[in-house]
Amino acid sequence: QVRNIQRLLMHEHYNNISQLNDIALLELDHPVQCSYYVQLACVPDASLRVSELRNCYVSGWGATTARSSDYPDVLQEAPVHLLDTHLCNSSRWYAGAIHNNNLCAGYAYGLIDTCQ
């Protein structure tokens, strides 16, 4: 299926240097037909607090192995746990690099996360 972007809504506070608020919505010119390859994204109920979320997933086209410069052709998805931001910002992990408006998700023992 080929669609054109009719409208791009970037976060009003997006910063391309720090990558803060790096999220956007696309409005397509025509609806897509759901299929094996095209599916709706799951989003939580708007009334839920982040601390109440149990089943979280990350997705993207990023590297699938540590320090790899190879990227997949197929969108990847993985279940993750939300991690305490204080733990993520500890000197043993990301040393303060996780901002208040970011979520830290993955596993304490590593392997699956969105960091590159």
N, C-alpha and C positions, 0 to 999 in steps of 0.2 A: 504494500500500500504506500502510495506517495501522497503526502500532504504538504501544504505550504503553511508557514507560520503567518497567521493573520495579525497576532498581537503578542508582544513579549512584555511581560511584567516582571521587572527586576526589583529586588528588595530596595526600598528607597535609601537604605543606609549601606548598600554594598560598597566594599572597598577592595579594589583590584590589587592593591599592594599587600594588605594584611589578609586578604581573602575572608574578612568578616562578612557575615550575612550573605554568603554565596549560595543564594537560592533564587529561583525564578519560576514563573509559570508561563506556559505557552498556550495560546489559543490557536487552534488549527482552523483552516478554512473550511474543512468538512469533517464530520464525525468519522472515527475509525470503526472498522468492523472487528470485534473481538474474535480472536482465534487462538490457536496453540501458540503463535508467535506474538500476538498483540493482546495484552491483558490490562485490566484496570489495576492501578496501584492501590494497595490497602492503606487506609489512613485511620487513625484512631478517632473515636468520638471526641468532638471538640470540648465536651464537658470534663474529660479525663485530665487529671494532672499528670505531668511527666513522671512523677514518682510512683504513679499507679500503673504505669505501663508494664506489662509482663512479657509480651511477645514482640520483640523488636527485630527489624531486618535492615540491613544495609544493602545498597545495590550500586552498581557502577561499572565502568569499563577500565578500572585501574588495574595495576599489576596484581597478579595472583600469587606471586612468590616474592619473598623479601629481596630487595635490591635488584629487582628485575627491570629491564627496559622493554620487555615484551608486554603487549597489552592484548586482551582477548577481543575477538570480533563479536562475541555474544555477550549481552548484558549479564553480569554476574549478580548473584543474590546470596546472602548468608544470614542466618539467625545470629543475633548478638545479645549480650546482656548490657544493660545500662550500668555504667560504673560511676562511682562517686567522683565528682570533679576534683575534690581535694586529693584523692589518691592519684588521679591522673596528673595532677600538677606537682606531685612530690618530686624531689630531686632524683629519685630512682627511675622516674618515668619521663614526663614531658616538661618538668621544671618550670611550671608557670605558663606554658604556651597555650593551654586550653582556656579560652575566654568564657566569661559568664553566659554568653548567649550560644555557646556550643554545648553539644552533648558529647560525653565520652562513652563510647560503646565498644565492646569487643569482649575479650577474656583476659583475666589477670595473668594467665600463663602464655598469652600471645597467640599467634597464628592467624586469627581472623579479626580484622579491624578495617578501618578506612584510612589509616595513616600510611603515607608513602615516603 
